[in-house]
Every structure is written in structure tokens, then in C-alpha cells.
Amino acid sequence: MCGIVGVVSQTPVNQLIYDALLLLQHRGQDAAGIVTEQGRKFFMHKAKGMVRDVFRTRNMRALPGNSGLGQVRYPTAGNAFSEEEAQPFYVNAPFGLVLVHNGNLTNAQALKQELFQTDHRHINTDSDSEVLLNVLAHELEKVSRGIKLKPADVFAAVRGVHQRVRGSYAVVALIAGHGLLAFRDPYGIRPLCVGRHGDSVMVASESVTLEGNGFELDRDIQPGEALFVDLAGNMQFQQCAEKTSHNPCIFEFVYLARPDSVLDGISVYQARLNLGKTLAKRLVSTVPPNEIDVVIPIPESSRPSAMELAQLLGLPYREGFVKNRYVGRTFIMPGQGVRKKSVRQKLNVIGSEFKGRNVLLVDDSIVRGTTSREIVQMARDAGARKVYLASAAPPVRFPNVYGIDMPTPDELVAHDRTVEQVRESIGCDALIYQDVDAMKQAIGSLNPSLAGFDASCFDGVYVTGDITLETIARMNAGRGSAEEGEEDSSRLALPNAQTA
């Protein structure tokens, strides 16, 4: 779950990309990077950390040019602590390519071997995004050798990528001297949309990125489709996959995306309101509403669902937690110890809303259970008589392999546990989960043209059809294990001159 953006304009784009990454910061807080192009030359700066910390005035001045791209990183493959795995990634041939990627390749290890043995390309990191870049570079070289690059050649290269690559991928790339390329996997698992402002074109993970920078949303890039934007801002679309099925990740609507975004024709905010309606129906069969004194959301993604539930059941809605906005989202922090430590740093209770009351806490989802356990205890410490917990999403029982950090079943509190066992683990007086089919209906009703959703972390059905237990084990074995501060002597260190 990274955030990506690409821009082609007739004026400098460094500030525009920076502002876009700020609007995508919720999608990744591990690292950030920007590359711009001026006269066939790329200028890049990337480092670990939040956008505001990575880019200083001197870095921005060193990013000239009227086209560029950027990424905020959230690691699901490779080494979470390696700065060299921050994106964008660059290769010099053919033409010069830079790429940013949101998603996760499920056949990255096989592709690495193929790239080395057959394509004679060198992969210098553990990142699947570097693998994807080299596959694209190889396919582009096959179709363009000895001739001037045309949009038809670019689309032919993307067709080659679709034939070789498996998993989820939303991609933005710059081809030096030619333009910007964006494409999406044949299932449309990760989001990607495009908009215009005058002669400028922006491609981004979420529509809020466009709107927040004065661009008007044109449309979503379709599954398997590619977009090529030349340096004058002219757009060409072409379907490049033989077979497509539109199955966006349902967790985008549950938690990942901003509520003010529209993804694949669905308002994220309305989706969460709908989840609140269906959750209310589940609740009344478990806890009579007259036993609940107040409904309190766990900030922030659960607010729309909690408000809708409270309104339907005629219960008071209150804010009982104050969030420190300067602490990262615990769900995407590497390391269970760091995650647990940060819960009480990022949330503080308003004691008067809990003391002597039966409280219904509403969360968007429950993944590892660590945060939920801490929050339930915080409510008890604040004087709550009873603490009920409702999740706007169903139990997360299966690993996600498409770009969300739910890597191993052992880390999921609901895996191989009954709802009652999860309740005991978390320590609440009652636990109410959303129903899987009700969730799909609540969100899917907002765009009936979708084939369905990737809801694999809830139902264990992987839409690409190529995931087995062995696949998951192999992908987990390839995850980076280095701890922060450890030396990584297995790879060539490529220092970023602009960090000095």
C-alpha cells in the first residue's frame, strides 16, 4: 500500500509532486522519493522518513524539470529499514527509465531468476519494484531496438509485462525524452486515476491527490489498461491485457484510502457509511441497543461507520479519543514492539465519556489485535463499566499478498480462532464483526459494474488464482529481516549524493 503520483506539465513540477505526496502520506510513512526530468536528464532525491522530513529546500531546488513522479513507501517486500529500497528506481537502458510502484508481485523470486539467467539483468535490492522495472525495461528494449520509440511500442512493452508479471501493480514510469507511462494490473487490485488541469496531466493513487492540487478527475485507469502521456501533455490509452476482471482491493474502502477519495467510481466515505448501516444490523442480534450508553469511534477511519450506526440505533455518538496526528499509523509500522509502544502515544482518552458507562467502541477493522487490546484496556482504565467492540470489517483471517502488510497467519488475531476466542484475547465484553457478504454488498452496490472485490484477507479467495500456501510461505521467506541500524553488507551501497 504505497502512494504514487506522476505529472507532465509545461511548468516546474517539483512543488506539485511534493504537495501530492503530502496528500498521499497516509499510504506510506517509511520512505519518500521524487524524480524530475529536464532535457532527458533525471534528478532524484529519496530517503527514509515522512515527506516533510525527506525534502528540504536544498533538495527541492535540485529537482528541476516539467515532468516527474514520486512515491511514499510502505514496505511489504524487501527490507523495511533499507534506504536504498526507497523509490523511485532507475535503469539507464533503454532510453533511461524511472518507476514507482504500488502493489506486490507474487512471482518476484521467479522473475529475478529469469531476469538474471535469460535477460541478463542485475537486480541490486530485495524490492519487487526493481524487478518490475527491469521487466518493463527488457520488454521496452525488445520492441524499440533500432527505431524511434512510438506509443504503440510502449503499449506492446506493457503487454509483455502483463504476460510475465503476477500479483498487484499500479505503476507510473518516466521514459527519458519521451513521456510518462502509467498502467494497472489486469485485475485492477490497486487504484490509479488520472486528471487534467489545463495542459498538465496528473496520475495518482487517489482522486484526492488530483483535487487537492487543482486537477479535475478524468477517470480511473482500467484493469490491464495503459496510459501514455507525451511531454506536451497529450494522452493515449490502450488496453494491454488479454483478459481483465475488475476486482479492486476492498480493504482500500475499509481502511487504506482517505474518506474524501473516489476509487473506481466508489466514494470511500459513502462506502464507510454503508458499512455502518450493515454493522448496526449485526449489532442488535448480539448486544441490545438499550444496554449501550454511548458509541465512540476509534480514530480515524471508523468515524463514518460509527456515526451511521449510532444514528440508526438512536444512540449518542461521542468522541472519546483524541489522536496525536504526529505519530504514524500503527498498522503500517514495522515491528510489533514499535506498534504496541505507539498506541498510547497516539491516542489519549477523554475520561468523562467513559466513566460509569457501557461503551461501544467502533473500529474499521481488527488485524493483529494488539491495538484493540490496548484501546479496550484504556477504556476500562478511564472507568467504563462495560466495553463492547464492533468492527466495520469482518475478521481478518488470511494473509494478504497484494500489497498490505498482513504477511503471516500467525500475526492475525482471528486466524484459526472463533469470535469468542478473539473476544477473550482482546478483553472486551462483546465483540461484533461485520459479515463478509454484507460488506461486499454494502460497498459493491455503489458501483454494480465491478466484477467483485479482492477480499482475500477476509474470505481467503485470491483473485489472481495463483496463490497457494506454498506461494505465501515462499513470499514470506523473501521478506527482509534486517533490523533498523543493522549493516547490510550483502548489497552494494549506492549513496544518495543529495542527502549530504
N, C-alpha and C positions, 0 to 999 in steps of 0.2 A: 504494500500500500504506500507507494511513493506519490509525490505530486510532480507533474511535468508540465512544461509550457514551452512554446516556440513562437517566435514573432518574425514577420517580414514587414519592413516599413521603409519609408523614404527619409526617416529621421533617426537619430541615435536611439537604440533600444535598451541600453543598459539599465536605466532607471525603471523603464516599463517592466522589464523582466524581474527586477528586484521587487517591485510592488506586487507583481503577480505571485511571486514566491511567498511573500508575506500572507497573501490570501490563501495559499496552499499549505501554510506551515502546519496546520493540524494533521496533514497527511504524512509528515515525517519530520523528526527533530534530531536525527542522528548526524546528518551532514547536509550541506547545501553546495550548489555549484552553478556557475553561469559561464557560457561561452558566447562570444560575439564574433562576427566576421566582418572584416573590412579589406576589400581588394584581394580576395582569395586567401587572406591570412586569418587564422583563428587566434583569438585572445581568450585565455581561460583562467578562472580562479575558482578553486573549490577547497573545502576544508570541513572538518568535523565541527558540528555545532549548529545553533539556530541561525537563521538568515541574518538577523540583526548583529550577530557576533562574528559571522564569517566575513561579511563585507564591510570594509571601512572606506573612507573617502578615497584613499590612495588606490584601493582595489577597483573601485568604480571608474576612476579616471583611466585605469589601464584596460578598460573594456570598451573600445571604440567600435563603431560599425552600426549598420542599419538592419541587421538581421542577427538572430541569436536564439539560444534556448537555455533552459535552466531546469533544475530539479531539486526537490527536498527529499532526502533519503530516509527510508525506514527499512532496516535490513531484514530480509527473510532468507537470504542465501549469502554465503561467503562469511567474512569476518566483520562483525558489528563494530569492532574497535579499530579497524584498519582505515586510515585516512586515504590511502591510495585507491580504495574501492568506492570513494565518493564519485558521483557522476557530475558532469558528462565524461564519457570515454571517447578516445580519439584514435584513429588509424590514418596513416598518410596515403594509403592507396586502396582503391583507385580515387583519384581526384583530391582526396582529403575528406574524411568523414568524421563527424562528431555525433553522438547519440545519447539520448536519455530514454529510460525505460521504466514503466510501471507494470509490475506483474511478477511472475515466477515461471521459469521454464522447467518443465517436468522431465525433459530428456537432456539436460545440460551436460551431464557427465558423458553420455554417448556422443554428443556433438563435439565435446572437447577432443575426444579421441579421433573423431572423424576429421576435425579441423587440422589436427597435428599430422595424422597419417596420410590423409588424402589431399587436403587443401594446402598443406604446408604453411599453416598459420600458427603464430605463437600467442598463447594466452598467458598473461602475466599476473593475473589475480584469480581469486576464487569466485568472482562475481559472474553470475549468469548473464548479466547485461553486457559484459565484454564478449562473452560467447556469441550473443545475439548480434552485436556489432560486427564481429568478424564473419558471421554467416552472411549478413547483409553485404558486407564489403566483397566477399567472394562471389556472391550472386551478381552483384553490380559489375564486377570485373568481367565475368563471363559474357554478359550481354553488351558490354560497351567497348571492348578492346578494339583499338584502332579506328574508332569512329567517334564523332561528337555525340555527347550524351543528349538524348531526347526523352521527353516524358514517357513515351512508350517503353523505352529501355528501363526506366526507373520502375514502372509498373511490372515489367517482366521480372525484374530482380525481386520485387516483393512477392510475386507468385512463387519464385524459388524458395524464399524464406518460409512461406506458408507450408510448402511441401516438406520442409526439413524440420521445422521447429514445432514443438508441442508445449502446451501449457497456456498461460495467460500472458498477453503482452499488448500494452498500448505504448507506441513508440513515436518519438519525434527525433528527426535527424536533419543535419545540415550537410549538403554536398557542396564543397567549396566551389564558388564561382557559378553555381547553377541554381540553387534554391533550397527550399525546405520540403522534407518528406515526412508525412505522418501516416501511420496505419495501425490497425487493430486486429487482434486475433480473430479467427473465424467464428468464435462463439461470443465475441463482444463482452468478455468477462469483466475487464477493467474499462473504466469510462474514458471517453475522449470526445471533445466537441470543438467546433471552430466558429469564429465570429469575425466581423469586419468593423473597421472604423475608418471611413474614407478609403485611402489607398493601402491601409495597413491590414494585415491578417494576423490573427492570434489563434493558436491551437492550445488547448489546456485540458487538464483532467476534469475540471468542474466549471459549470457555467458562471458561478460567482466570480471566478477569476476574470472572465471577459467583462461582465457587467461592472465590476469594481474598477475597471480601467477604461470605461467609456466605450467598450466594444458592444456591438449588438450580436446576440447569439444567432448564428445562421442555422446550424443543425448539428446533430451528433454524427460523427463518423461511424458508418455502419460496420457490423462484423465482417471481417475479411476485406474491407474497403481500404484503399489508399488515397491519399490526397497529396498532390504535388503543387507547391506554390513557387513560381519563379520569382526572381529578385525584383520584378516590377509589381508583384502582388497579384498576378493572375493565377486563379485556382483551377485545377483539373482533378476530377475524381474518377476512380475506376475500381470496379470490383475485381479483386485479385485472387480470391479463393474459389476453388471448385465447388465446395459445399459449405454453406453457412447455416447457423442457427443462433438466434438472438437470445442469449441466456446471461444477462448481467448478474454480477455478484449481489446477492440480496443483502449481504452484510454492509454494503455501501449505504443502503437506506436505513438499516437498523442503527448503525453507529458511525461508520467511517466518514461519510460526506457531511459537509456543512448543511444545516437545515434550509439555508437560502439558495441552495443549488437545485437545478433541474437536471436529472440524469436520465438519458434515454426516454425523454418525454414524461418523466415522473417527477413531481415536486417532492423533494425529500421531506419537507415539513408536513405536507399532506399525508405522505406515507406514514409518518410517525403518529399523526393524529388518528389515522385509521387503525394503527396497531393499538392505540389506547382504547378504541371502541371494542375491538375484539378481546382485549385483555380484561375489560370490565365484565364481559360475559363469562369469562373463565373464573373471575374472582368470586362472583356471587355463589358459585357452587362449592367454594372452599371456605370462605370467610363471610358470614353475613355482614352486609354494609353497616348495620347498626352497632356492630362491635368495633368499628373503626372510627376514631375521633378525628383523624387528620391524614391527608395524603401529602407526602413530601417526596419530591424528586431527588435523585442523586445526580448532581450536575455533571454534564450539561445536556447530553444528547437525549436524555429521558424526559425532558420538560414537556414537549408537546404531548407525548403519550400520557404522562401523569395528569396534565391539565384536562385532557379529554376524558380520561377515566373518572376523575373527580367530578366533573360536570355531569356526566351521565348518571353517576350514582348519588348525586346530591350531597357530596362530602366536601368539607372545607379543604382548600388547597393552600399550602403554606410553603415558603422557602425555609428549610431548616438547616441547610448547609451553606456556608459561604466559601467560595472557591478562590484560592490563590492562583491567579492566572499566570503567574510567573514560574510555576512548577509544571513540568511536562506531563502529558497524559500517561498514566501509569501503565496502561495496556500495551503501549509500544516502547516501554523501557526494557533494554536488555538486562537480564539477570533478575531472578526472583527476589534476592535480597534488596536490591535497589528499589524494586516495585513496592515491597512491603514497607520499607522505611518511608517512602514518599507519601503514603496515603494520608497520614495525619498532618503532614506538611502542607498538602494541597487542599484539605478540607477542614473547616472548623464549624462546630455546631452552634446554633442559636438555642441555648438551653431551654428558654421559655416555651419553645414549640414542642418540646419532647416531654417535659416534666409531668408525670402523672397521667400521661395519655397512652392510648393504644394507637400506635403509629403504623401506617402503611407506607413503606419505602418503595419507590418505583425506580428500577434501573432499566437501561436499554437492553442489557444482556449480562449474562454471568459466564465468564470464560474460565479463569483459573480458580476463582472463588476467594483468592487472597484479599482483594479489595473489599468484597462483600462482607467477609468475616470481620474485617476491621471496622467497617461502617456500622454494622449491626451492633458491635460492642460499643462504638462511640455513642449510638443512640441509647443504649442501656445506661452507659455512664452518665448521660445527660438526664436520666430519670424517667425514661419511657417505661410504662407498665408492661406493655407487650410490643414486640417489634415483628410486624409482618413484612415480607419482601415479595414483590411482584416483578417479574422480568418481562419486558415487552417482546422479547425474543424467546424461542424455545430453548431447551437445554442444548448446549454446545457439546456434542458427544464424539465428534470425529475431527481428525486433523484437517487443516486447510492447506492445500498445496498450490494455491493460485495467487499467493502474494500477501497473505495475512499471517501474522506470527502465532499460529496455533499448530506447532510442528509435531508434537508427540502426544499420543493419547494420555500418557501418564500425567501430563500437565493440566488436563481438562478435568475440572471437578465433577462433571456429570458423566464422564466416560465410565461405563460399566457400573453406574450407581443408579439406584432408584431415586425418585424425587425426595422421598423421606430420608434417604441416606445423605443426599446433598443438603437437605434442611438441617440435619444434625451436624454436618460438617461446618456449615456456615453459622449455625447457632441462632437462627430466627425461630419465632413461634409458629409461623406458617410460611410456606413457600409456594407461590403461584407462578407457573410458567405459561407462556403463550403456546398455542398449538401450531404445529408445523404447517398444516394445510390452511389454517386460518390466517397465518402470517402471509403465505403465498397469495391467498385470495385478497387480503387487505391491501397489499401493495400492487399485485398484478392487475387488479380492477382499474387502476389508474392508467394503464396502457395495455389494453387487451391484445394489441398486435404482437407483443412479445411472445416468443415460443415458450418461455418459462424463465426460471432463475437457476443460477448456481447457488444451491443452498447446502452444499456438501458438508459443511461443518455441523449442520443440524440433522440432515437425513442420510448422510453417507453416500449420496449419489453424485459421482464426479462426471460433469457434463462432457468432458473430453473423451470419456470411455476408455482411457488407457491407464487408469490408476489402480494399482493393487497394493496389498500390504507390503509386498517386496519393494514396490516403487517408493512408497513412503519411507520405509526403512533406509533405502539407498539415498534418498534425498536428505534425510536427517543425518546420515553418516557424513555427508559432504558439507554440512554446516560448519562454519568456522568456530573453533573452540578457544581461541586465544582470549585471554582476559585483558582488560584495559591496562596499558602500561607495559605489557609484555613485548619483548623484542620479537619480531618475525623475520628470522634470518633466511627463511625458505624462498623469499622472493626478492627480486631486485627492487630496491627502494628508489623511486623516482621523485626527487624533491620538487615541490612547487616553488618556483623562484619568487612568486609574488607573495608568499607568506612571510618572507624575511622582513 
